[in-house]
Amino acid sequence: MTSRRRLEKYGEDYQRPKIIDTSDLPVLLPALLLVLGVIALVAFLG
């Protein structure tokens, strides 16, 4: 049972949410790079 909010957001052809949504990739990629950069910086300094 899909909720009405999800149907409004994704439209009629709503599928099960994937682990990584390809439509969110332009948003997730810089955030992922930022997190990896912070981890690398902490590992380098520590």
CYANA upper distance limits for C-alpha pairs under 8 A (distance plus 0.5 A):
  2 THR  CA      6 ARG  CA      7.18
  2 THR  CA      7 LEU  CA      7.49
  3 SER  CA      7 LEU  CA      6.98
  4 ARG  CA      8 GLU  CA      6.64
  5 ARG  CA      9 LYS  CA      6.70
  6 ARG  CA     10 TYR  CA      6.43
  6 ARG  CA     11 GLY  CA      8.18
  6 ARG  CA     14 TYR  CA      8.21
  7 LEU  CA     11 GLY  CA      5.49
  7 LEU  CA     12 GLU  CA      6.49
  7 LEU  CA     14 TYR  CA      7.02
  8 GLU  CA     12 GLU  CA      8.42
 10 TYR  CA     14 TYR  CA      6.10
 17 PRO  CA     21 ASP  CA      7.77
 20 ILE  CA     24 ASP  CA      8.22
 20 ILE  CA     25 LEU  CA      8.31
 21 ASP  CA     25 LEU  CA      7.27
 24 ASP  CA     28 LEU  CA      6.52
 25 LEU  CA     29 LEU  CA      6.22
 26 PRO  CA     30 PRO  CA      7.82
 27 VAL  CA     31 ALA  CA      7.40
 28 LEU  CA     32 LEU  CA      6.43
 29 LEU  CA     33 LEU  CA      6.66
 30 PRO  CA     34 LEU  CA      6.53
 31 ALA  CA     35 VAL  CA      6.70
 32 LEU  CA     36 LEU  CA      6.63
 33 LEU  CA     37 GLY  CA      6.47
 34 LEU  CA     38 VAL  CA      6.72
 35 VAL  CA     39 ILE  CA      6.71
 36 LEU  CA     40 ALA  CA      6.57
 37 GLY  CA     41 LEU  CA      6.56
 38 VAL  CA     42 VAL  CA      6.63
 39 ILE  CA     43 ALA  CA      6.57
 40 ALA  CA     44 PHE  CA      6.47
 41 LEU  CA     45 LEU  CA      6.55
 42 VAL  CA     46 GLY  CA      6.17
